[in-house]
């Protein structure tokens, strides 16, 4: 697949890294900064073109004539929109994906269509990060909460502690602990290494456990891994940028929200946008300010400024002063594990959150959802099974008879409105939404082939 990425910023570079690692992809990156492209080309097996992302001549040099997908990820919404328009008008590119940061564009109905601005998929990293943080606040104690099948099923990551009812016991006893529920443990990371567990696996304290469950059963399963935490009431957000304001708007109806913004005029602007949240003017890394605002009584402190150094420092300070849980927005993926090993509870990587939205539209087969995990090493995927038993490698077969790549497990199915937790003898039917966990995403080509419909596989 020939993929043209416009923009070599943090999101564009992350997309190039993930997509170029798959053998089936030929990736070209366009940017106006030759030094950035040189650095990227030294690390990745990609082609680069220097130039303005929306100029027809630059797009032609980059290979837009025969590109399968154009992914416009520059920092300017308008450049991304114009680039997609030109790719459609001049080069008839089949799929156009654009990063759209401004809510004013994303919230305008009928703006993106073949008859208007021909963007097939609009991606807002800010909105995706906001939704990601919302889920973490809704389920305190979770390290990740990922939606599948329109939110009916969720994959949740938690760190097991000694208060978990299942800790120290075999997974096979789970059904005795939580009868009449729909869920299963999909994967375990122990001392950084992945395990696909079976019934004899014993959960240990410190394991990062990923389980999948019907939405209504999530808290019950969480209690098996760790002591349930009280619902979040008080939230402090550091940073009044796009993400901070969106999160405050999403939370202010159900939580006590304060937002700290150092720029006076910006603070005045966002105070007019918010209804209940309190806007404070100041530096989130100012110890005196945090003490005045009783940070020791805060349930969650979210550092969401544009500076990851400021996010790290303010989060560490808030934690030292007594904030129950702290989260920090970290742009450099290499910092994420380092930061989480310290006093910061959750490091939020915008690239990690965003890349899944891109991958879902690049995958072959009918893949409708992709979540990138463990800094891109693992993936959770939702794919739709199509065809008949003669046309498909999965339809009409028991899970134990499907030739899954090593390190891959089918963990659940959604059949119409019914959630089915997968077992070895579960039979997949056509139109099932199949949810899989891959501990080694390098095997993605084999998995994609399983879900592609052919003339006959018998």
Secondary structure as UniProt FT lines:
FT   STRAND          2..6
FT   HELIX           10..20
FT   TURN            23..24
FT   STRAND          26..31
FT   HELIX           34..43
FT   STRAND          47..50
FT   TURN            53..54
FT   HELIX           56..61
FT   TURN            62..63
FT   HELIX           64..66
FT   STRAND          69..72
FT   HELIX           77..91
FT   STRAND          95..99
FT   HELIX           103..106
FT   TURN            109..110
FT   TURN            114..115
FT   STRAND          121..123
FT   HELIX           125..138
FT   TURN            139..141
FT   STRAND          142..148
FT   HELIX           149..151
FT   STRAND          153..159
FT   TURN            162..163
FT   TURN            165..168
FT   HELIX           171..173
FT   HELIX           174..177
FT   TURN            179..180
FT   STRAND          183..190
FT   TURN            191..192
FT   STRAND          193..195
FT   TURN            199..200
FT   TURN            205..206
FT   STRAND          208..214
FT   HELIX           215..217
FT   HELIX           218..225
FT   STRAND          234..238
FT   HELIX           242..251
FT   TURN            252..254
FT   STRAND          256..261
FT   HELIX           264..273
FT   STRAND          278..281
FT   TURN            284..285
FT   HELIX           287..292
FT   TURN            293..294
FT   HELIX           295..297
FT   STRAND          300..303
FT   HELIX           308..320
FT   TURN            321..322
FT   STRAND          325..329
FT   HELIX           333..340
FT   TURN            341..343
FT   STRAND          346..348
FT   HELIX           350..362
FT   STRAND          367..373
FT   HELIX           374..376
FT   STRAND          378..384
FT   TURN            389..391
FT   TURN            395..396
FT   HELIX           399..401
FT   TURN            406..407
FT   STRAND          408..415
FT   TURN            416..417
FT   STRAND          418..421
FT   TURN            424..425
FT   TURN            430..431
FT   STRAND          433..438
FT   HELIX           441..443
FT   HELIX           444..450
//
